[in-house]
Amino acid sequence: MADQPLTWPDLAIALYDKLTGRGAEITYEFDNLEVFVPSHHDENPTLAKWKLNGTVKIRTRDRATSGA
């Protein structure tokens, strides 16, 4: 049980690691997701707002079986 993911990002990483090389596809769909990205690392950075709508697909494949 010590290897169980504790956060959503840890779970996503663990899932991706498990599926990599198995022909898996992970799809993320966004509807008005807003991400505020700091311009630099100090106490009061300017924030750029990124707005995401649509789908991001991450595909993996095993090179040994794909002929590459």
C-alpha positions in Angstrom: 0.0 0.0 0.0 3.0 2.3 0.4 3.2 2.7 -3.4 -0.4 4.0 -3.7 -0.8 7.5 -5.3 -1.8 10.1 -2.8 -2.8 13.0 -5.0 -4.6 13.4 -8.4 -1.3 14.3 -10.2 0.4 11.2 -8.7 -2.5 9.0 -9.8 -2.3 10.4 -13.4 1.4 9.8 -13.5 1.0 6.2 -12.2 -1.8 5.5 -14.7 0.3 6.9 -17.6 3.3 4.9 -16.5 1.2 1.8 -16.4 -0.3 2.3 -19.9 2.9 3.5 -21.7 4.0 1.0 -24.3 0.6 -0.8 -24.4 -1.1 1.1 -27.2 -3.0 3.1 -24.7 -4.7 6.5 -25.4 -5.4 9.0 -22.7 -7.9 11.7 -23.6 -8.4 15.0 -21.7 -11.4 17.2 -22.5 -11.5 20.8 -21.4 -14.4 23.2 -21.3 -13.5 26.7 -20.3 -10.5 25.6 -18.2 -8.6 28.7 -17.1 -4.9 28.4 -16.0 -3.0 31.3 -14.6 0.7 31.0 -15.4 3.2 33.1 -13.5 5.7 35.1 -15.7 8.5 34.7 -13.1 9.1 33.3 -9.7 8.9 35.9 -7.0 6.3 37.2 -4.5 4.2 39.2 -7.0 4.5 37.8 -10.5 2.4 38.9 -13.4 0.0 36.2 -14.4 -0.9 35.2 -17.9 -4.4 33.6 -18.3 -4.5 30.6 -20.6 -8.0 29.4 -21.6 -8.4 25.9 -22.9 -11.3 24.4 -24.8 -11.2 21.2 -26.6 -9.5 17.9 -26.4 -5.9 16.8 -25.7 -5.0 13.2 -26.6 -1.9 11.4 -25.5 -1.2 8.2 -27.4 1.4 5.6 -26.6 2.6 2.6 -28.5 5.1 -0.1 -28.1 7.9 0.4 -30.7 8.8 -3.3 -30.5 5.4 -4.3 -31.9 4.6 -1.3 -34.1 7.3 -1.9 -36.7 9.2 1.3 -35.8 
